[in-house]
Amino acid sequence: MNRKKALLGTIQSLPQTNIYINVNHLEKGSYKLSIVYNSKIIKSTHFTKEK
């Protein structure tokens, strides 16, 4: 029987106008970040983690 893994976490209260993305635990490689509002992509960008 395979169990589904669920992750749960909490963060401290942050200012409402700032969004922080921590990429420390990502593997090396290229990533695409999309910001979605009302099921539509409003901003998309690419970044590369090298170290």
N, CA, C and O atoms as a DFTB+ gen file, in Angstrom:
204 C
 N C O
     1  1       0.838      -1.174       0.000
     2  2       0.000       0.000       0.000
     3  2       0.888       1.245       0.000
     4  3       1.685       1.441       0.918
     5  1       0.752       2.079      -1.022
     6  2       1.521       3.313      -1.101
     7  2       0.771       4.443      -0.421
     8  3      -0.420       4.647      -0.654
     9  1       1.472       5.161       0.406
    10  2       0.861       6.305       1.074
    11  2       1.303       7.581       0.370
    12  3       2.454       7.703      -0.051
    13  1       0.398       8.508       0.248
    14  2       0.732       9.803      -0.326
    15  2       1.466      10.617       0.719
    16  3       1.054      10.668       1.878
    17  1       2.553      11.252       0.311
    18  2       3.309      12.093       1.226
    19  2       2.744      13.497       1.170
    20  3       2.488      14.033       0.092
    21  1       2.554      14.078       2.321
    22  2       2.068      15.453       2.412
    23  2       3.055      16.253       3.240
    24  3       3.515      15.797       4.287
    25  1       3.375      17.431       2.774
    26  2       4.272      18.319       3.495
    27  2       3.464      19.494       4.019
    28  3       2.584      20.013       3.332
    29  1       3.767      19.903       5.224
    30  2       3.063      21.009       5.844
    31  2       4.088      21.883       6.532
    32  3       4.986      21.379       7.207
    33  1       3.964      23.174       6.370
    34  2       4.903      24.084       7.007
    35  2       4.239      25.395       7.335
    36  3       3.156      25.706       6.840
    37  1       4.894      26.148       8.163
    38  2       4.398      27.468       8.498
    39  2       5.531      28.464       8.321
    40  3       6.706      28.112       8.430
    41  1       5.171      29.699       8.049
    42  2       6.167      30.760       7.940
    43  2       5.746      31.900       8.841
    44  3       4.580      32.026       9.215
    45  1       6.710      32.720       9.178
    46  2       6.414      33.884       9.988
    47  2       5.611      34.879       9.160
    48  3       5.603      34.829       7.930
    49  1       4.953      35.761       9.847
    50  2       4.185      36.797       9.166
    51  2       5.134      37.694       8.381
    52  3       6.102      38.214       8.936
    53  1       4.862      37.875       7.099
    54  2       5.700      38.690       6.221
    55  2       4.907      39.904       5.754
    56  3       3.677      39.880       5.764
    57  1       5.591      40.954       5.348
    58  2       4.864      42.102       4.787
    59  2       4.021      41.675       3.591
    60  3       4.429      40.798       2.829
    61  1       2.868      42.275       3.420
    62  2       1.930      41.861       2.386
    63  2       2.402      42.169       0.980
    64  3       1.907      41.555       0.035
    65  1       3.322      43.079       0.798
    66  2       3.724      43.476      -0.547
    67  2       4.983      42.777      -1.030
    68  3       5.419      43.017      -2.156
    69  1       5.575      41.922      -0.213
    70  2       6.806      41.230      -0.605
    71  2       6.588      39.728      -0.606
    72  3       5.915      39.190       0.273
    73  1       7.165      39.047      -1.602
    74  2       7.131      37.591      -1.671
    75  2       8.577      37.117      -1.726
    76  3       9.352      37.580      -2.563
    77  1       8.940      36.208      -0.848
    78  2      10.302      35.690      -0.779
    79  2      10.320      34.247      -1.264
    80  3       9.483      33.442      -0.858
    81  1      11.274      33.919      -2.131
    82  2      11.430      32.560      -2.626
    83  2      12.850      32.122      -2.279
    84  3      13.825      32.726      -2.726
    85  1      12.953      31.069      -1.482
    86  2      14.247      30.545      -1.067
    87  2      14.590      29.350      -1.951
    88  3      13.870      28.351      -1.946
    89  1      15.684      29.443      -2.710
    90  2      16.054      28.389      -3.653
    91  2      17.241      27.564      -3.160
    92  3      17.878      26.869      -3.950
    93  1      17.544      27.634      -1.870
    94  2      18.704      26.922      -1.331
    95  2      18.636      25.413      -1.550
    96  3      19.673      24.793      -1.788
    97  1      17.470      24.809      -1.481
    98  2      17.356      23.352      -1.548
    99  2      17.038      22.827      -2.948
   100  3      16.799      21.632      -3.122
   101  1      17.034      23.705      -3.933
   102  2      16.798      23.253      -5.306
   103  2      18.066      22.643      -5.884
   104  3      19.175      23.030      -5.514
   105  1      17.904      21.702      -6.780
   106  2      19.024      21.122      -7.498
   107  2      19.565      22.133      -8.497
   108  3      18.881      23.098      -8.837
   109  1      20.791      21.917      -8.970
   110  2      21.338      22.761     -10.025
   111  2      20.486      22.614     -11.276
   112  3      19.993      21.527     -11.575
   113  1      20.316      23.702     -12.000
   114  2      19.555      23.619     -13.233
   115  2      18.773      24.886     -13.527
   116  3      18.876      25.884     -12.814
   117  1      18.000      24.822     -14.580
   118  2      17.182      25.946     -15.016
   119  2      15.751      25.762     -14.525
   120  3      15.228      24.648     -14.517
   121  1      15.129      26.848     -14.122
   122  2      13.776      26.816     -13.594
   123  2      12.947      27.903     -14.247
   124  3      13.479      28.917     -14.698
   125  1      11.648      27.690     -14.297
   126  2      10.711      28.683     -14.792
   127  2       9.774      29.029     -13.648
   128  3       9.200      28.139     -13.020
   129  1       9.619      30.311     -13.378
   130  2       8.730      30.801     -12.331
   131  2       7.572      31.532     -12.992
   132  3       7.783      32.456     -13.777
   133  1       6.352      31.122     -12.677
   134  2       5.164      31.758     -13.236
   135  2       4.305      32.280     -12.096
   136  3       4.083      31.586     -11.104
   137  1       3.829      33.502     -12.244
   138  2       2.917      34.100     -11.276
   139  2       1.524      34.038     -11.886
   140  3       1.291      34.541     -12.985
   141  1       0.600      33.415     -11.158
   142  2      -0.740      33.156     -11.679
   143  2      -1.756      33.955     -10.876
   144  3      -1.691      34.000      -9.647
   145  1      -2.693      34.584     -11.575
   146  2      -3.789      35.318     -10.953
   147  2      -5.063      34.994     -11.714
   148  3      -5.131      35.185     -12.928
   149  1      -6.065      34.507     -11.008
   150  2      -7.332      34.097     -11.636
   151  2      -7.101      33.103     -12.769
   152  3      -7.680      33.242     -13.846
   153  1      -6.278      32.124     -12.536
   154  2      -5.970      31.049     -13.490
   155  2      -5.299      31.537     -14.763
   156  3      -5.322      30.835     -15.774
   157  1      -4.699      32.725     -14.739
   158  2      -3.972      33.242     -15.894
   159  2      -2.566      33.630     -15.453
   160  3      -2.377      34.198     -14.378
   161  1      -1.591      33.321     -16.284
   162  2      -0.213      33.689     -15.989
   163  2      -0.059      35.181     -16.262
   164  3      -0.278      35.644     -17.381
   165  1       0.325      35.937     -15.212
   166  2       0.492      37.375     -15.392
   167  2       1.957      37.769     -15.508
   168  3       2.256      38.857     -16.001
   169  1       2.878      36.917     -15.069
   170  2       4.308      37.180     -15.194
   171  2       5.033      35.850     -15.190
   172  3       4.717      34.968     -14.392
   173  1       5.995      35.704     -16.070
   174  2       6.782      34.486     -16.160
   175  2       8.246      34.852     -16.332
   176  3       8.569      35.764     -17.094
   177  1       9.126      34.162     -15.642
   178  2      10.554      34.433     -15.741
   179  2      11.330      33.122     -15.590
   180  3      10.810      32.141     -15.059
   181  1      12.556      33.117     -16.055
   182  2      13.435      31.958     -15.955
   183  2      14.624      32.327     -15.070
   184  3      15.072      33.473     -15.063
   185  1      15.124      31.357     -14.333
   186  2      16.376      31.565     -13.587
   187  2      17.139      30.264     -13.548
   188  3      16.573      29.188     -13.742
   189  1      18.439      30.372     -13.294
   190  2      19.323      29.213     -13.266
   191  2      20.026      29.165     -11.913
   192  3      20.558      30.172     -11.447
   193  1      20.027      28.002     -11.294
   194  2      20.786      27.797     -10.071
   195  2      22.070      27.086     -10.462
   196  3      22.038      26.011     -11.060
   197  1      23.195      27.690     -10.121
   198  2      24.485      27.152     -10.545
   199  2      25.240      26.442      -9.442
   200  3      26.002      25.520      -9.731
   201  1      25.062      26.832      -8.190
   202  2      25.840      26.205      -7.113
   203  2      24.956      25.475      -6.155
   204  3      25.444      24.889      -5.188
